[in-house]
Amino acid sequence: MPAIHSCELPADALLNRYAGSGAFTDCYVAEIAGAVSHAEFVEAFYTTAVFKLERLILRLLVSRPSTDAEARQLARRKRDSFAAWSVEARATDQLLLSDFTGRTKSWLMVAAPQNAGLSGTRLFFGSAVLPVHGASESRTSLGFAFAALLGFHKLYSWILLRSAVSRLSRRAYTPPPYQG
């Protein structure tokens, strides 16, 4: 199973618009064998068992239902909203979503492997949490709840990417023919 680790945002990442603006941003990457299209990555990410649990919570708590078919449509650019998110920006290899409050962003990107001679795909997942503005515009905060849940957020981000990588790895793997 490919390793997942935290990394800097790529220079061309759509999520960069929030880096350095007082927002929290993060980025996780995994390199997977074989070619994976952006649409395949987006669909796999939003249809894993882990993410389906998040979708259930969103349906129950904030009346934002979603289906696997809608995730597939989002991945194939036939839909601009999904569960609690709306498309903020797209590129051929990236998707940036904003939640219904406008405060949380999710980002997915595919890229060629770091070593040009290798085959495979790098899968990136990141997020941004925008600060809450206080009484004065010069005073901003990410809020107590976010600070308290930061450790969980990092673990959950890792788990989400791991789930998508696992799904894509299983789908891409074809066992060698039986030689018996």
C-alpha positions in Angstrom: 0.0 0.0 0.0 1.4 3.4 -1.0 2.6 5.7 1.9 0.6 8.8 2.6 2.3 11.8 3.9 1.8 15.5 4.5 3.5 17.8 2.0 3.6 21.4 0.8 0.8 22.4 -1.7 2.0 22.2 -5.3 2.7 25.6 -6.8 -0.3 25.3 -9.2 -2.8 24.0 -6.5 -6.1 25.7 -6.6 -6.1 25.6 -2.8 -3.1 28.0 -2.8 -5.5 30.9 -2.9 -6.1 30.3 0.8 -2.5 29.6 1.9 -0.9 32.5 3.7 -4.2 34.4 4.2 -4.7 33.4 7.8 -6.6 30.2 6.8 -5.4 26.8 7.8 -4.4 24.7 4.8 -3.0 21.2 4.6 -2.0 18.8 1.9 -1.6 15.0 1.8 -0.2 13.0 -1.0 0.1 9.3 -2.0 1.7 7.9 -5.1 -0.2 5.0 -6.7 1.0 2.6 -9.5 -0.8 3.0 -12.8 -2.6 5.8 -14.4 -5.6 7.3 -12.5 -7.7 10.0 -14.0 -8.9 12.9 -12.0 -12.5 11.7 -12.4 -11.6 8.3 -11.2 -9.9 9.8 -8.1 -12.9 12.1 -7.3 -15.4 9.3 -7.6 -13.3 6.9 -5.6 -12.8 9.5 -2.8 -16.4 10.4 -2.4 -17.8 6.8 -2.6 -15.6 5.1 0.0 -17.2 3.6 3.0 -15.5 6.2 5.2 -16.9 9.1 3.2 -20.3 7.5 3.0 -20.4 7.7 6.8 -19.7 11.5 6.5 -22.4 11.7 3.9 -24.9 10.0 6.2 -24.0 12.5 9.0 -24.5 15.4 6.6 -27.9 14.0 5.5 -29.1 13.6 9.1 -27.7 16.7 10.7 -27.9 19.4 8.0 -30.3 17.8 5.5 -27.7 17.5 2.7 -28.3 14.1 1.2 -26.1 12.7 -1.6 -25.7 9.5 -3.6 -22.9 7.6 -5.3 -24.5 8.6 -8.7 -24.1 12.3 -7.7 -20.5 11.7 -6.8 -19.9 10.2 -10.2 -21.6 13.2 -11.9 -19.4 15.6 -9.8 -16.3 13.6 -10.9 -17.4 13.8 -14.6 -18.2 17.6 -14.5 -21.9 17.0 -14.9 -22.7 18.4 -11.5 -21.5 21.5 -9.5 -22.8 20.6 -6.1 -22.5 17.5 -4.0 -23.8 16.9 -0.4 -22.7 20.0 1.6 -20.3 21.3 -1.1 -20.3 23.4 -4.2 -17.6 23.6 -6.9 -15.6 26.7 -6.3 -13.0 26.0 -9.0 -12.0 23.3 -11.5 -9.0 22.6 -13.6 -8.3 19.5 -15.7 -6.5 17.8 -12.9 -8.1 19.5 -9.8 -11.3 20.2 -8.0 -11.8 22.8 -5.3 -15.1 22.6 -3.3 -16.5 25.0 -0.7 -18.9 23.8 2.0 -22.3 25.5 2.4 -21.0 27.9 5.0 -18.2 29.0 2.8 -15.7 28.4 5.6 -14.3 25.0 4.7 -12.7 24.0 1.4 -11.8 20.5 0.1 -9.4 20.0 -2.8 -8.4 17.0 -4.9 -5.6 16.8 -7.5 -3.8 14.2 -9.6 -0.3 14.7 -11.0 2.4 12.7 -12.7 4.9 10.9 -10.4 7.7 13.0 -8.9 10.3 10.9 -10.8 9.6 11.5 -14.5 10.9 8.0 -15.4 8.3 6.2 -13.3 4.7 5.3 -14.2 2.0 6.0 -11.7 -0.1 8.9 -10.4 0.3 11.2 -7.4 -3.0 11.8 -5.6 -3.4 14.9 -3.5 -6.0 15.8 -0.9 -6.1 19.0 1.0 -8.4 21.3 2.9 -8.6 24.9 4.1 -10.5 26.3 7.0 -11.0 30.0 6.8 -10.8 32.2 9.9 -13.7 33.7 11.6 -13.5 37.5 11.7 -13.8 39.0 15.2 -15.3 42.3 16.1 -12.4 44.0 14.5 -11.4 43.0 10.9 -7.7 42.8 12.1 -8.6 40.1 14.6 -9.3 36.6 13.2 -9.4 33.2 14.6 -10.0 29.6 13.4 -12.1 29.1 16.4 -11.9 27.0 19.5 -13.7 24.0 18.0 -11.3 23.8 15.1 -8.3 24.1 17.4 -9.7 21.4 19.6 -10.4 19.1 16.7 -7.2 19.7 14.7 -5.6 16.3 15.6 -8.8 14.5 14.5 -8.9 16.6 11.3 -5.4 15.5 10.4 -6.1 11.8 11.1 -9.4 11.9 9.3 -7.8 13.5 6.2 -5.2 10.7 6.2 -7.9 8.1 6.5 -10.0 9.6 3.7 -7.0 9.6 1.3 -6.0 6.1 2.4 -9.5 4.8 1.7 -9.5 6.3 -1.8 -6.0 4.9 -2.5 -7.1 1.5 -1.3 -10.2 1.5 -3.5 -8.1 2.6 -6.6 -5.4 0.1 -5.9 -7.9 -2.8 -5.7 -9.6 -1.7 -8.9 -6.3 -1.2 -10.8 -4.8 -4.5 -9.6 -5.1 -7.4 -12.0 -3.7 -10.7 -10.7 -1.2 -12.4 -12.9 -2.6 -15.4 -14.9 -2.5 -18.7 -13.2 0.6 -20.7 -14.2 -0.4 -24.0 -12.7 
